[in-house]
Amino acid sequence: MLLLSLTGCRDHTVQSIDLGLDPPVGQGTLRLMQTPIVPAEQEGQLLEIEGRLQSPVYEVEYPEEFSAPSTAVALRLEYRSALDLQLRVSYDTGESQHNTLPSGDRSSVTAVVPLAAGLLREFQFQAPGAGTREKSPAGDLFQIEGLVLHELGSPDDTDEDVPGVEIAFQPPARQSPLYQHRYRLDYSYRREVLPAEAADSDEVELWEPEEQSTQEIVPLRLSSSEDSASFRLFAKEGDHSIYFYSQDLEFAPTEITVQTNLPGFQLQQVSRQRVSRGAADTPSPIPADMGTILRYRQQAWRRSDWELFSWNLFPSILLFDFRDYHIQAAFLKRLAFFVEKKGSTGTLLSNRVLEPLHGWNAHDYRAEDLAAFFQTAREQNFPLNPEEELLRRILLEQGVIRKADGEFLPGAGGFISLSQESSSRLRYTFATHEGYHGLYFASAQYRQAVHEVWTALSEDEQQFWKLFLDWKSYNTEDVYLLENEFQAYLMQQHRSYVDTYFKEYIIPRFLSFFPEYQEQADYFLAHYEKHFSRSARLIEEAAQSLVGISAGDLVCIREAETFIAKK
């Protein structure tokens, strides 16, 4: 093991930088030179150099008798940083590499960065987004605490030297039932693209969740001195944040470990924040992944009747999780008939009329329809339920709708809803179906892609969907609603199951109610055998290219029974 050591006091003030070998037998002595040379009290910190914050350049000098390592080498870094960082590394071959290092919100960070282009010649830390240190002392912004040049795969290799990042937080000063801790991990992921000629054929299958389980999983572990929990992060294309909550975990982690060799994945920042658990009438939404929302313990809710989340992939999309269907209906049944149900769209039905009718078991609404609903109620002086009035206040506070000159107008995004009364299997299906509505609301590019798939269908294919959605009680005269439901029903299950769902469940069930359509169904299945799988593939391609999600799977984080990496 080659050792680059920083020695100093327990308060992590670096006093000197030494470079040596451990063990030193047969290797000689290495030297670490820094340019420019700085006083001892500034070693291991960022300096203002050429108008930006960066460390000195650290150059490694090897003796003549030095023998190069026979295995892969990684640089193990221990530091504290309040800034996003880059590590620039140069090799004796003339090649260089840049690695993004996460900020730990001033917490201690250990990062293991593989090096793969020859002998390390020099390295430097940079803060690309920071111009000057402003009023903060340099040591508060960044401080190196330790450096180790480690041979990966050597007999004395340890678990902590698996490539990845470990962030250590100070234990909370005290636990209070009024607050919990939120842990946020910001990352970026750019998937390697297949050659163009391999992706043109209709027969080419895109990656599936089964394949992703071995190729695109990032193992995570959150732990304290007494407890730990392991998860799998299914990396999504783009820049995203994931969240963990101490009340949901049932302990407050003091260490987060992220270990991965996934190409194109970069952990950018990890932070911990204390957040209120107060049960306000209009609480701020809890940012969360769809997997966290589905798993989130009801005992951790801030209210007993419902909880409010925002979707981490699309923060403008809120998600209500209701205790039961009855509470959900008090909030949303009138909206369902006003926005989507055939025969009543645009009409506010009284509670007496609504009482015997069924709404939906899960819901989705965009900003435009929500504004129209509340504006119509205002113009007609229509008496709303207390729950609907509360919903209006929440949507105004969150910017989904807005009020100008006394009128309700659309803001941004929308919301979807689930109920705890649904079974676990149905909750997953509903979350996926409604989540794809959320994507449809939030992304104009995705809406356009779906529109192009829809308009390319034959008249017969479009007629099938009108019959199906009419049977489901949707207003099929609303083209926006028609195309929105078309994509959501296709995307709510894994693409390999889409033919089975429609051909072996939906169509036979439809014919059991309307046997007079048997001839039309036989004709459709004979002439459009690949309609469902082909349409689902085209729409899934758009979802993957925009945000890296696949049919039947919007979950970023899943629990793991055992930690996947070596740790």
Salt bridges, closest charged atoms under 4 A:
GLU48 OE2 - ARG133 NE 3.34
GLU61 OE1 - ARG31 NH1 3.56
GLU78 OE2 - ARG76 NH1 2.91
GLU122 OE2 - ARG88 NH1 3.45
GLU145 OE2 - HIS12 ND1 3.81
GLU145 OE2 - ARG80 NE 2.68
ASP157 OD1 - HIS150 NE2 2.94
GLU160 OE1 - ARG76 NH2 3.14
ASP161 OD1 - ARG76 NE 3.30
ASP161 OD2 - HIS150 NE2 3.62
GLU166 OE1 - LYS567 NZ 3.29
ASP186 OD1 - ARG184 NE 2.74
ASP202 OD1 - ARG537 NH2 2.51
GLU203 OE2 - LYS530 NZ 3.49
GLU205 OE1 - ARG495 NH2 3.56
GLU208 OE1 - HIS494 NE2 3.19
GLU208 OE2 - ARG495 NH2 3.77
GLU210 OE1 - HIS494 NE2 3.56
GLU216 OE2 - ARG191 NE 2.79
GLU237 OE1 - ARG191 NH1 3.63
ASP239 OD1 - ARG190 NH2 3.45
ASP248 OD2 - ARG295 NH2 2.67
GLU250 OE1 - ARG297 NH1 3.79
ASP281 OD1 - ARG303 NH1 3.58
ASP305 OD2 - ARG303 NH2 2.95
GLU307 OE1 - ARG302 NH2 2.70
ASP321 OD1 - ARG427 NH1 2.98
ASP324 OD2 - ARG323 NE 3.71
ASP364 OD1 - HIS437 NE2 3.54
ASP369 OD2 - ARG366 NE 3.09
GLU388 OE2 - ARG334 NE 2.96
GLU461 OE2 - HIS531 ND1 2.76
ASP470 OD2 - LYS342 NZ 3.22
GLU483 OE2 - HIS451 ND1 3.03
GLU485 OE1 - HIS433 NE2 3.32
GLU485 OE2 - HIS437 NE2 3.19
ASP499 OD1 - LYS503 NZ 3.89
GLU540 OE1 - ARG495 NE 2.71
GLU541 OE2 - ARG537 NH1 2.91
ASP553 OD1 - ARG558 NH2 3.10
